[in-house]
Amino acid sequence: MTVNNKRLFLPYINLVVDGVKILFIGVLTQEVLNATKSEKIIGSYVSMKNAAKEIGVICDNYRTTDTDITILMTHIGFENDVALAEQLDRNFGVNFIIGGHSHTYMEEPTVVNGIPIVQAYTGTDFVGRFDINYDKQAREIRKWTWKCVPIDEDAAENDHVMQGLLDQYKDVTDKKYKRVVTRFERELTHPAREQETEMGNLYADLMVDDASYDIMLFGSGSIRKKKMGPIVEYQEMLENTPFDDNLWMVEVTGAQLRQIMKHLMRDEAWVGETEFYQFSKGLHIKYRKSTHTLEELTFRGGDVKDEDRFKIGIQNYHYKNFDAFFGVPLEEVKQNRKPRIVATSVNNIIEEYLSTHPGLDAHVEGRIEVVE
């Protein structure tokens, strides 16, 4: 990543581990870079499309004759790791790709273009372990093994002294984070981002309740748990929606809304390469994938007309990336009405609604109808 031919961040580091010189190169996902759009110096200059080329530049310049092993540390998701490995010139000398972002559980590495690709699932439940037999004299890797090790009492004995220290803090933090916010009617689910979900409908609906806008487009990726409830503690609530930020209102025409819906349903959406959204009650679409056709677009039972106007609520991250995520220029939308911040904290709204509405339930209702 370059700015005026100078890297804004150092994307590599050379380390010596037990006499073995290892070159680590970092690669970020475009999603992480999108989050930097508010930082003007960063967001306008960085693109993932040149990642393979940039890795070649780094290897040619900083993978010296003394380098023994070269490892890519990525946060771009497993599918993109595979695509990246396919593009790498084997003469770059990349030996391994250790990935993240997609939280893929891998019992065995996937080898692409001679490069093993691994991930160690999610959170702190597992740690990935490579055992590498490196011949210093021959300057080559003789063999390697990989395993995904569960972090439990079999892998690491409990440190009672450390546990006692942690318990002192836990008693204090539990008073804040273990308190019950609400109780759902039942456990609610969010099994995948690229579809309408129970939790998605719940969150989109509560955000539009008594709001100054008509429709909430709640980012599917903002919901991090696959299931939650029926008892919801404060800690779980925060873990489920950790990206707390401003809530924006923009106004679009019916024609612009149709363009947005078609953009959201493009082919990339079904392989996790774009943003997807949960729709609040009243909005319904029917989209045919084979013809890329938006066959129905209705709001509160009526067809959306080009001249209609709709006020839409979106989170700050999505507002900052409006053009890319919605397929309509934000400058064009600003001509309808000046966008404004209607709330400074999404989680403030979520907590207040959950705590004052016990027994909530939600179902998949067919708001998003996708046919082949």
Long-range contacts (C-beta under 8 A, 24 or more apart in sequence): 1-45, 1-46, 1-54, 2-45, 3-41, 3-45, 8-41, 8-42, 8-45, 8-46, 11-54, 11-58, 12-58, 12-62, 14-62, 14-67, 19-136, 20-68, 20-69, 20-134, 20-136, 21-66, 21-67, 21-68, 21-69, 22-67, 22-68, 22-69, 22-70, 22-71, 23-59, 23-62, 23-63, 23-67, 23-69, 23-70, 23-71, 24-71, 24-72, 24-73, 25-55, 25-58, 25-59, 25-70, 25-71, 25-72, 25-73, 25-94, 26-72, 26-73, 26-74, 26-75, 27-51, 27-55, 27-72, 27-73, 27-74, 27-75, 27-76, 27-84, 28-74, 28-75, 28-76, 29-74, 29-75, 29-76, 29-77, 29-80, 29-101, 30-76, 31-101, 31-221, 32-75, 34-317, 34-320, 34-321, 34-324, 35-317, 35-320, 37-320, 37-321, 38-320, 48-76, 48-80, 51-76, 51-84, 52-84, 52-87, 52-88, 55-84, 55-88, 55-92, 55-94, 56-88, 56-89, 56-92, 59-92, 59-93, 59-94, 60-92, 63-92, 63-93, 67-93, 68-134, 68-136, 68-139, 69-95, 69-96, 69-132, 69-134, 69-141, 70-94, 70-95, 70-96, 71-95, 71-96, 71-97, 71-98, 72-96, 72-97, 72-98, 73-98, 74-98, 74-99, 74-100, 74-101, 75-99, 75-100, 75-101, 76-101, 77-101, 77-102, 77-272, 78-102, 78-104, 78-110, 78-117, 78-119, 79-271, 79-272, 81-112, 81-117, 82-110, 82-112, 82-117, 85-112, 85-113, 85-115, 85-117, 86-112, 86-113, 88-113, 88-115, 90-114, 95-141, 96-130, 96-144, 98-128, 102-272, 105-148, 106-146, 106-148, 107-147, 107-148, 108-146, 109-146, 116-144, 116-146, 118-146, 120-148, 121-148, 124-151, 125-150, 125-151, 126-150, 126-151, 127-151, 127-155, 176-234, 177-233, 177-234, 177-235, 177-238, 178-233, 178-234, 178-235, 179-233, 179-234, 180-231, 180-232, 180-233, 180-234, 181-232, 181-233, 181-234, 181-237, 181-351, 181-354, 181-355, 182-232, 182-354, 182-355, 182-357, 182-358, 182-360, 183-229, 183-230, 183-231, 183-232, 183-358, 183-359, 184-228, 184-229, 184-230, 184-232, 184-359, 184-360, 184-361, 185-230, 185-359, 185-360, 185-361, 186-229, 186-230, 186-361, 187-227, 187-228, 187-229, 187-230, 188-227, 188-228, 188-229, 188-361, 188-362, 189-226, 189-227, 190-220, 190-223, 190-225, 190-226, 190-227, 190-228, 191-226, 193-220, 193-221, 193-272, 193-276, 194-220, 194-269, 194-270, 194-272, 194-276, 195-276, 195-368, 195-370, 196-278, 196-279, 196-364, 196-365, 196-366, 196-367, 196-368, 197-223, 197-278, 197-364, 198-362, 198-363, 198-364, 199-223, 199-225, 199-227, 199-228, 199-240, 199-362, 200-278, 201-278, 201-279, 201-281, 201-362, 201-363, 201-364, 201-365, 201-367, 202-360, 202-362, 203-241, 203-278, 203-350, 204-278, 204-279, 204-280, 204-281, 205-280, 205-281, 205-362, 206-349, 206-350, 206-353, 206-354, 206-357, 207-247, 207-280, 207-313, 207-346, 207-349, 207-350, 208-280, 208-281, 208-313, 209-353, 211-313, 211-342, 212-249, 212-311, 212-342, 213-249, 213-311, 213-312, 213-313, 213-342, 214-282, 214-299, 214-310, 214-311, 214-312, 215-279, 215-280, 215-282, 215-283, 215-299, 215-310, 215-311, 215-312, 215-313, 216-279, 216-280, 216-312, 216-313, 216-314, 217-277, 217-278, 217-279, 217-280, 217-312, 217-313, 217-314, 217-318, 218-277, 218-278, 218-280, 218-315, 219-275, 219-276, 219-277, 219-278, 219-315, 219-317, 219-318, 220-275, 220-276, 220-277, 220-278, 221-275, 221-276, 222-315, 222-317, 222-346, 223-278, 232-354, 234-351, 237-347, 237-350, 237-351, 237-354, 238-347, 241-346, 241-347, 241-350, 243-315, 243-317, 243-346, 244-345, 244-346, 244-347, 245-315, 245-316, 245-317, 245-345, 245-346, 246-315, 246-316, 246-319, 246-341, 246-343, 246-344, 246-345, 246-346, 247-313, 247-314, 247-315, 247-316, 247-341, 247-342, 247-343, 247-344, 247-345, 247-346, 247-349, 248-313, 248-314, 248-315, 248-316, 248-319, 248-339, 248-340, 248-341, 248-342, 249-311, 249-312, 249-313, 249-339, 249-340, 249-341, 249-342, 250-311, 250-312, 250-314, 250-319, 250-322, 250-330, 250-333, 250-334, 250-336, 250-337, 250-339, 251-309, 251-310, 251-311, 251-312, 251-333, 251-336, 251-337, 252-309, 252-310, 252-312, 252-328, 252-333, 252-336, 253-306, 253-307, 253-308, 253-309, 253-310, 253-336, 254-304, 254-305, 254-306, 254-307, 254-308, 254-309, 254-310, 255-306, 255-307, 256-328, 256-332, 256-333, 256-336, 257-297, 257-304, 257-308, 257-310, 257-312, 258-294, 258-297, 258-304, 258-306, 259-327, 259-328, 260-326, 260-327, 260-328, 261-285, 261-287, 261-294, 261-297, 262-287, 262-292, 262-294, 262-327, 263-326, 263-327, 263-328, 264-326, 264-327, 265-289, 265-292, 265-294, 265-370, 266-292, 267-292, 274-325, 275-318, 275-321, 275-325, 279-367, 279-368, 281-365, 281-367, 283-367, 284-366, 284-367, 284-369, 285-367, 285-368, 285-369, 286-369, 286-370, 286-371, 287-368, 287-369, 287-370, 287-371, 288-371, 288-372, 289-370, 289-371, 289-372, 290-372, 295-371, 296-369, 309-336, 311-337, 313-342, 315-346
